[in-house]
Structure formats: C-alpha cells, structure tokens
C-alpha cells in the first residue's frame, strides 16, 4: 500500500517506457501515485495519466521557476481543472531562490494567487521550497493557508521550519535525499516528525534514492524511502507504509 505522493511520470524522461515504469511500481506494492503538473505541458500530461489509470491522481499548479510565464488565463484554467474528479491538490507551487528565471516578487505574487485559489476551491496545496524557507512560512501565514493545508514536498529544511509548517496543517514529505548517507539534516528531521504528519514520495525522475543516486528515479523506489524512514524511526516497514498511506488518503480525500 505504498503511496507516492509526488511523481513526475509526465516528464520527458518517461516518454518511452511509462507503462513499464508503472507496472514496476505496482509490482513493488505502490497502490497510489499523485502525478504533479507545474506548467501547461506537464499539467496536460498529469491529467492524461490520471484519466488512464484508476490509481493515479493529478495535482495541477504553476512552478515558481516559471512564475514569470503564468498569466491570468492560466490561473482561470487551474480553477477550472480544480473540479476534475481526479485532481486532488493544487501545486506544485512555492518559491525557488536558487534559479533566477523569475524575479522573487513575481514568484511571491504567483504563489499568493495560487494559495488564494486553493482556498476558494478547497483543495490542499503542494509546496516547492528551494532556499526560501522564511518567505514560504511568511506567505503561508499571511494567506491563511492553514485553512486548506497540504504538503511540504521533498522537505529539506530545519526541524524548526517543519514544526511551523505542521502547525499550519502541512504534512512533511520525504523523498530520495533522506536515504543519502551524507543527508544529516533530513534524517534528523524525519526522526522527529510525528507520524500523523509524515508522507513519502519520489519526485521522480529526480532525486533517486540510494543506491540509485544519480540515475533516473521512478515510483517503485518509494519503497526505499519507506525502508529508511522505518529504520530512522525504529518502526517496522509495514507500519510506515500503513501510516503514510493513511495520511495521504486523508489529505487528498481518497476513499
């Protein structure tokens, strides 16, 4: 019952063999996947996969790196897609101060607009955060994001930031980096996160877990994330699988 809460099976890297990748995931016990769209092309791909596979769901949003390309027409389109029966969240959205394609003020404006939309359509949000921890928390607070909650995707910040996010109704999700031997901070945070706020993901095709680091990631590898979390929290693998599956289904309102 593994639930990969963040995958990009709509990425070009899976163009040739997405069916085989999905079959491998099922063989490893993956029973649900959320495919995340973050621009026009990937949103369409996420919706197509969600329509083609019963156990795949879609999230639709606009990535902060491409915030400068987002128009009011795109925002209206996201609102329209929010009523699609397989769309379970808005995102990924947020702030990315590593890449400089979109100015910070543009990213922040687009982020705020998407949170406001999510509150309007009553869907949780999936947060992308790169080198912008304080501004992410500030905007979430100012925009009353606690009303809808969501996921801090591929969490890599401090325990203090994690606690602030949890207080605003956000789950903390760990991906491949928590398995890296030198990933001291993610491991420390994962140990401390209360079980009821814990999720797992791959972010495939990126950030493949050990021992596949540097290779193409895929949903079947979410099992390695669950195994690492179990080890860190001194729990059984089955317990981690059960609790993260239950948490994801509760967040995404999947029966």
N, C-alpha and C positions, 0 to 999 in steps of 0.2 A: 504493500500500500504506500509506496514512495510517491511523494508529491513534489514535482519540480516546479517551484513557484515562479521561476523566471528563466525562460529559454528563448533563443532567437532561431528557431527552426526555419524562420522566414529569411534567414541570411543567405547570401550568395554561396557561402561555403557548403550549404546542404543541397544545392540545386540538383546535383547529380544523383543523390542517394538518400533523400529524406525518408522514403518508405522503409528502407533497410535500417536507418537510424532509429526510427520509431519502433520497429519490430524488436531491435536490440533492447530498447528501453523497456518494453513490455516483458521481455524475457527476464530482465533483472528485477521485475516487480514494480516498475513505475506504472501507477494506475491513473495519474492525472498530471497534466502539463499545462502551464499557462504560457502561451507564446505572446511575446511583447512586441508591439509595433511602436515606432517612435518617429516616423515620418510617413509621407504619403505612400511610398512603395512598400515599406515594411508593415504598415497597418493593413493594407490590402492583403498581403501575404499571411498575416496573422489570422485575419477573418476567414480566408480560404481554408487554412488548416483546421480552424475551429469548426467550420462547416463540414469538412471532410471526415473528421474523426470525432466520435462521440466524447472521448475522454480528454480532448484538447479544448482549452478555453483561450480567449483572447483578452489582452489589455491594449488599450489604444491611448496614445498620448504623443507629446512632442518633446524630443530630446533637447536639453539645454544647449548643446553644442550647435544645434541647428535653429536655435530660437530666432535668429535674425531672419530666417526664411518663413516663419509662421505668419499667416495672415488671419484676418477676421473670418474669412471664408473657411479656413482650416478649423478654426475654433467652432464654428457653426456645424461643420462636418462631424467633429468629435461629439458634439451634443446630440446630433442625430444618431451616431453609432452607439451611444450610451444605452439606447433602448434595445439594441440587438440582443437576442436571448443568450448568446454565447460570450458576450462582453461582460467580464466580471470586475474590471477595475479600469481606472484611467492612469496612464503612465506608459513608459516611464517619463517622468518629469523631474525637474530639480535644478541644480546648479553645478556647473563644471568649470572651475577656475584654472584647470590645467591647460586646456586648449583655449585659444583666444579668437576663434572664428566669430563668436557672438559676444559683444560687449556685456560686462556684468549687469549693467542696468537693463539691457534688453532681456537677458536671461531671467532676471528677477521679475520683470513685468509679465513675461510669458508664464513663468512659474505661478505667479499670483492668479493670473486669469484661469489657469487650469485648476487650481485649488477651488476657486470660486465656482467654476463649472461643476466640479465633482460634488461640492456641497449642494448645488442646485439639483443634480441628477441622482444624488445619494449613492455614490459609488466610492469605494476606498481608492487610495492613490498609491502608486509605486514610485518611490523616491530614488533618483540618481544623485549621488553626492560625491564630488571629487574636489578635495581641497577647499571646501566651502562650509565646514561644519557649523560655525556660529551663525552664518547668514541663513542656512537651511532652517535651523531651530527658530531663529527670529521670525522668519516669514511664516513658518507653520503656526507659531503662536499668534502672530498678528492676523492671520487669515482664518483663525478658529478651525484649523484642520482636525482638531480632536473630535469634531462632530462626525467625521467620516472615518478617520484613522487610515491605516494602510500598512505599507512595508518600507522599512529602510533596507533597500536592496543591496546585496553584497557588502555587508557592513564592514567598515574598516577604520572606524573612529574609536574614540575612547569609551571606557565604561561610563563615565560621567555623561557623555553625549547620549549613549544608549539609554541611560536612566531617564534623561529628559524626554527622549522620544517615546519611551514606554508610557511615561506619564501623560503623553498626548495621544495615547491609543494606537501606537505604532508597534508592529512586530519587528523583531530584529532577525534578518535573514543572512545566513552564512553560505558561501559558495566555496569553490576550489581553494582560495587562498588560506582558509582555515586548516587545510591539510599540509601546507608547505612547512618544511622543517624549521625555517627561519621566521615563521609568522608568529612572533611572540604575542603581539597585542591582540589579534583576532582570537587566538587560543585563550588568552586570559579573559577576554570579554565573554566568549562562549561559555566558559566555566561558570560565570556569574549570572548569566541571563536566566530569569525564571522560566521554567518550562512552558508556561502558558503564553509566553511571548516569543517563542522560538520557531523559526522556519528554516527550510533548507532550499537550495537552488543550485543551478549550474552556471547560468549566464552564458550558456553555450552559444556560439562556438568558442567563446573566450574563456580565459582563466581555468583551464583544465586542472583538475586536482592531481596531486602526487599519486602515482608515479607517471602520469601522462603530461606533466607540466611542459608547456611549450608546444604541445600538439593540439589538434582540434578537439574541443570539448564536445560532449553530447549528453543527452538526458540520462543515459544508463549510468553515467559516472556520479550521479547524485547519491548513489549508494555509498561511494567512498566518503562523501561529506557526512552522511549519517553515521558511518562507522567511526569517523574521527570525533564527532560530537559525542557519541556514546562513550568513547574512551575518555574524553576530557571530563565528562560529567559523571563518570563511573556508573553508567547505566548499561542496560542491555541494548543491543542494536534494535531489537523488536520494540522496545519501549520508546526509543527515539523516533522510529518510523511511525508508530501509532500516534504519538503526541503531535508530531509535526504535521501529519496528515489531518488530524482532527482540527488543529489550529488553522490550517489553510482552508479547509472546507467551511469552517465557521466564518473566517474573514470574507471569503468570496461568496458566501451564501450558496454553497453547492450541497445539495441534499444527497 
